[in-house]
Amino acid sequence: MAVSGGLFVSFGPTMAAIGALSAMFIWALAAAVGWAQNYLFAEMASMFPDKPGGVPVYAHEAWKERFAPAGAMATFGYWFGWSAVISIVSLTAGAIIQARWFPSASWVLDLGVAQMGAAQVIAIVLMLALMVPNLLGAQPAAWVNKIFGALLVVPLLVFVVAPLTSGQWDVSNLTWGLGHPGADHWGGIQDAAVWLYLVGWTAYGTEMCAAFTPEYRSGRDARRALSSSGGYTFAVFALVPIGIGGLVSQPDAAADPTAVFVNGFAAALPAGFAGDAALVITIGALLMGVNASMADGSRAMYGAALDGLVPRQFEKLNRYQVPARAVVTAVVMNVLLVLFVTNPISILVAANIGYLLAILLAVSGFIVLRRDHPQMPRTFKLGRGAVPLAAVTTVYGAAVLLIGASSSKLSGYGGPVELAIGLGILLLSVVFFVIRRRVQDELPLLRERRTAVAVAESPPVSSTDRPDDFIRTTAKEMQ
């Protein structure tokens, strides 16, 4: 349910750029692809039931015999993609809180290398507050999301039934902005690829269920979670955009993309119910994403450490069996992102490169695992259409990644800096992989071998050269 809250972050910019009907098509298509991919991940989860980490771990298992660094790139790209959601969503929530309850807080704190306003301070406080339940175990984090999830049902239902219950809903607001006559972006295909690239972080997000495979009570729960959450998200992404799109016009969305859902509440509900309560629910939905991102990203990093893909320091669990170091590292990184990259969608452009690459390597890895390990035990196995499905989603994913990332400037939020950050993260993953394999794993073994060889080749020491007490001790031990 945390994934569906992503609508509150980036549906507004999508609708403002290409119209409500086009945005609904983009979000529903991406969610359908994510739902289909979840079935592939469910089979891979049944192949590695004791491995935490989910998608990047499956990518590593598939490609480790063909191209070992692929696992490291998938892991770190996935971790950065999920972890960056923490700052994206916290900034959005911070901006809403400031605009609604602290409108006069226009001060800016100059830190020398960066500037920090009220929205950024609120975002950092929210991140630190949600870090606490995540450090206390999976159950506290899950209970936080159960509370937020129950609240989230309310606004989603409001927009689903809006076409039937609200007199403000107008079908003429459902505009199509892709492929208009005279469009010079490949007839709208390039624009569609850019927005499919941007919404992928949300639409594919239900794959996070695979990361918790060893922690489920039943071996079948991973498959159930992946299937049900994928279907639920597809339904939400197909229905809610129709409701909100009919309540808010495209020009109004373009004037303030972040206020689309706030304005939608005002149009759909009576005036006495549309104010602070609606905003509190929206903020709760956003915080679900922060909570889920911390839980999922930290387990991905922990699983990668166990597989020797990132430094050993991330192998350690705290007393609540939580990869606390990965959680803290993610929070520190996101504090820096909040300070230096203040636009949430710009952060998304950078983060999606690694995240979508991880998804691509895992989906294509399904084909590799079927070919290289056909007899490997699987408690859940898809039918004959699984490999063609994996092939189609691989081609689709590669096209969206290459076209979307290279053309992100068409969205108005991307550029060379964001692309450089995303590619730099992938380069950093290779550096960490080399450090782990060459320095932390191989170097100690090499030293042990050299020591063993030196001891074996050293000349024996005669008893006359030894101190008397050493001779007596040795004789006693031999006796």
N, C-alpha and C positions, 0 to 999 in steps of 0.2 A: 504493500500500500504506500510505502514511502516514495516509490517511483512515480506514481501518479501525481504526487505533489509537485513534480518538476514542471507541470503545466504552468504553475504560478510564476515560474522564473522566466521562461523563454517563449511561451506561446504568444505573449503580447508583441514582442519584436517580430515574430514570424507573421502574425496577422497584419501588423502595420506595414510590413514590406510587400507581402504578396496577396493579401486579402484573406478573409475568414474561410472561404470554401477551399482555396488552395492550401491554406494552413492545415485545415482538417485533413485533406488528402495526404499531405506530407507526414503529419503526426500518425495518422492511422496506418499508412504504408510502413513507416519505420517500426511501429509497434507490432505489425503483423510479421515483419521479418524477424524481430526480436523474439516473438512467440515461437516461430518455426525453429529458430536457432536453439531455443531452450530444450527442445526435444533431443537435439544432437548432444547438448551438454548433459542431459539426463543420462544418456547411455554412457558417456565418458565418466560421469560421476559414479556409475555402477561399476566401472572398471577400476576406479581408484577410491574405494569407499573410506579408506583410512587417511587420505591425503587432504589436509586443509588447503585453502587458497583458491579453489575453483578454476575459472577459465585460464589464467596464466599457467597454472600447474599442468593442465591438460595440453596446452601449447608446448610446454617444455617436454612432457612425456612423448609427444608425437614427433618433435623435431630434434631431440637431443642426439639421435644417432646420425642425423643428416646435417644439421647446422646448430651446434650447441648454443651459440650466442642468442639464437631466436628466443629461447626461454627467458633469458635475462631481459631482453628488450620487451617481451610481452609482460613480464612481471613488473618491471619498473614503469613502463608505459601505463599499465593497468592501474598500478598503485597511484601514480600521479593523476591519472584521469579521475579515479574515484575520490582521491584525497582533495583534489582541487574543487570538487563539488562543495566541500566544507566552506571555503571562502566565497564561492559563487552564491550559495544560498544564504549564508550569514550576512553578506553585504546587502542582498535583496531585502532580507528581514530587517536589517539595521536601517536601511533607507525608509522602509514603510513605518517603522516605529518613530523615527525622527520626524518624518513628515506629518504624522498624525498627532503625536503627543508632545513633541519638542520642536515645533516649527520655528521658534525663535533661536534655536541653538545653531547659529550660523558661524560659530567660531571655528578657527582652524589652528591646530597646534603644529608649529614648524619644528620638525626634528632635525633639520639640517639637510639630510639626504632624502627626506620624504616629508609629506604633510599629512596630518591626520585630523579628520573632522568627526563630528558627533556620530554619524552613521558608521564610520570605521571603528570607533571606540565600542559602540553597541555590538557590532559584529564580533569583535575580539572577545567581549564579555560572554556572548552567547556560545562561542566555541569552547571557551574554558569551562563554562557551566556544563555543557553536554559531554565534555571529556570525562567528568567524574563518573557517571553511571557506566560508561564504556570501560573504565579501569576496574570496575567492580564485578565484571563477568557478563556473559551473554544474556542471562535472564533479566538483570536490571535494564540493560539497553533495550531488550525486547519489550519490557513492560512500558518503558517510555514511549515506544512507537505504538503500542496498543492504545494508549491514551490518545496520542495525537491522531492515530488512524481512525478512532471512533469519531473524533471531531471532524476529520476530513470528509467523512461520508456526507455531512450536512451540506457544505458548499457544492460538492459534486452533484448531489441530488437536485439542488436548487437549479443548477444549469442544465441538467438533463431534462427536467420537466418544464423548463422555462418556455419552450415553444408552445406548450399547452396551457400554461397557467398565467403567463405574464402578458399584459396588454402592451408592454413596451417592446416585445420581441417583433422584429421586422425582417421578413425574408429577403428584402432588398439589400440588407446589410451583408448578406452572404456573397461576397464578390470573389471573382476568380482573377488572379493576377499573374498567371504563368502562361507563356506562349502566345501572347497577344500578337496580332499582325504587326510586322515591322520590328519585332523584338530581335535584338542582335546577339543574344546570349544563347545560341544554338536553339532557337525557338523555345526558350524557357527551360531546356534540359539542364543547362549549366546552373541556373538559379535554383532549380529543384535539387540538384546534387549538393549545392552549398548548404541549403537548409536541411536536407537529409543528413548531412555531415554534422550540423550543429545540434539537431535534436536526437542524434544517436545516443548521446550520453544519458538521456532519459529513457528513450524508447527501448533500449537494450538492457536497461538497468536491472530487470528482474533476474538476469543471470546471476546476480549476487547470491541467490539461494544456494547455488552450487558450492559456494565458499564455506558453508556451514555443514557440509555433508558428514564429517565425523561427529558433529555435535547433535545431530538429530536423534530422536529416541528410536526410530525405526529406519531400516535400510531403504524403505520405499518412500520416505518422507521427502528426500531430495527431488525425486521425480514428481511427486504430487505438488510440491511447492513451485517448481519450475513451470509446470503445466498450468496450474490454477492462477498463479500471479501473472503469467504471460497473457492468458485469456482475459483476465480482469483488466489489465492495462490496455489491451487492445480495445475493449469495450469503452473504457473511459476516454481514450484518445479519439475514438470515433464519435462519441455522443456529446461530450462536454464542449468541444469546439463549435458544434452546431448551436448549442444554447448560448454560449458567450458571444459568438459571432453575430447572432441576430439581435443581441442587446446593445452592442457597441459598434458604431460605424468605423470603417477603416480610417477616415480622416481623424477621428477622435483617438483611435489607437496610435496613429502616427504622431499625434501631438504629445502623447505621454504613454509609451508602451508599458511602463511599469505599473500604470494605474488601470489597466484594462479590466482586471478582475474586481478591483475596488468599485469602479464605475458600473460594472456588471451587477454587483450586489445591490447598488443603489437603484438600478433600474428594475431588478427582479423582485426585490423585497419591499414591503411597506417601510416608510421612512423611519418608523420607530424601531425597526429591527435591523436596519442596514448599516449602522455605524460601527461602533467599537467591537461589537460581538463578531461581526463578519471579519474584521481585521484580525482579531485574536485567533479565529479559526484558520485564517490564511497563514498567519505567522506560525501556528502550530504545524500546519502542513509543510511549511518550509523547513522547520526544525527537524521533522522526520527525516528529511534528506540528509541533514548534517549528521544526525545520529547513526543512520544506516551507513553513511560513507565512512565514518570512523570505524565501525564494526567490520565492514567488508574489506576496506583497504588494509587494515592492520593484519587481518588473517591472510590476505594475499602475500604480504611481505613476510610474514612468519613462515608460510608454506614454502616460499622461495628460498628462505634461509635454510630450511631443512633439506632442500634439494641442491644446496650449494651454488645458488645463483646470485646471492647478495651477501654482504659481510656477515660473519658469524654473530655479531652483536645482536642481530634481530631474531636469533633462535630462542632467546630467553623469554620465559613466561613469568608473570608475577604470581602471587599466591592464590589469585582467583582464576588462574589458568588463562590469562589474557595476555596477548603480545603487547605489553604496555609500552615498550620502547618504540614500536611502530606507531602506536597511537600518539604518543608525545611528539615524535618526529613529524607526523602529519600536521599536528596542530601548530608546531613552530613554523613549518613551511607555509601554512595558510595565513598565519599572522604576517609573514613577509609579503605574501601575495596581496593581502588586504592593504598593506602599506604602499606597495609599489605598482600594482596593477588594479586600479580602482573601478574599472568597468567589469561587471560580472560576465557579460557575453564575450569580452575580449579574453578573459581567463579561459572561458570555454573553448575558444578557438585553439589556444595553445594546448589545453589538456586533452582535447579529443584526438590529436594525432597519435599519441601513445595508446589511448584507450581503444580506439578503433583498430589499431594495428594488432593489439592483443586479441580482440574478437576475431579478426581475420586469420591470425595464426592458429587460433583454437578451432575455428570452423574448418579451415583447410586441413588442420591436423586430424580431424575426424576421418578424412579420406586416407591419410597416411596410416593411422592406427588400424583401420579396416584392412589395409593392404599388408602392412608389416606384421600385425599381430591378430590375425583373424580368429585364432583359437583361444585368445585371452579370455578368461572368465568374465562374463557380463550377466548381472542379475536382471538387467533390462536391455533388450536389443530391439532396435527398430527394424522394419521390414525392408523390402528390396528398394523402396523409394528413398532410403536414407542417403545413399551416396549421391544420387542425382540432386537431392535437396541440398546437400553440402556443397556440391559443385556450383549450383546456381547462386547460393548465398555467398560463396567465395568470390565469384565474379562480380556480383553486385557489391559486396563489401569493398573489394579492391577499387572499383570504379568510383564509389562514393568517397573513399579515402583520398584517392589521388586527385580527383576533380574538385572535391569539396575543400580540401586543405589548400590546394594551389590557387583556388578562386575565392577564398574566404573574404577577400576585400569587397566582393559584390554585396555582402550582407551589411556592409558599413561598419563592421566591428573588428575585422581582421586586418592583418598587415604583416610586414616583414618582421617586426618585433615579436609578435605572437607566434609566428612560424618558427622563428629562431629559438624561442623558449621551448616549443614542443620538440624540435629536432635536438636541441641541447640535452633535454631529458633522456632521449634515446641514446645519445652519445655517452651520457653519464652512466647509463645502465651497462654499457659495454665496459666502461672503466671499472665499475664496481664488480662486474663479472671477472675481470682479469685479476683484480685485487684478491677476490675470494679464492679463485682457482690457483693463481701463481704464488701469492704471498701467504694466504692463510691456510691453504690446504697442502700445496706441493712443497713449499719451502721447509716446513717442519719435517716432513717425510724425508726430504733430501738431506737435511742435517742429521736425522737419525741414521740414515744409511751410511753417511760419511763417518759418523762416530763408530758404528758397528764395524765398518771396514778397517778403520784405524786401530780399533782394539784387537781385531782378528790378526792384523798384520804386524802388530808390535811384538818385539822379541820377548821371550819369557824372562822373567826376573829371577835370578838365582836366590836360593835361600840365604846365602851368605851376605847378600846385599840388603836384606830386610831387617828392620829393628826386631829386637828380641821379643817385645810384647806382641808384635804382629805375627811372628812365627808361632808363638804359643797359642794365640787366638786361632790361627789357621789350623794348627794341629788339632786343637780341641774340636773345631767344626768338622774336620775330616773324620775324627774319631766318632 
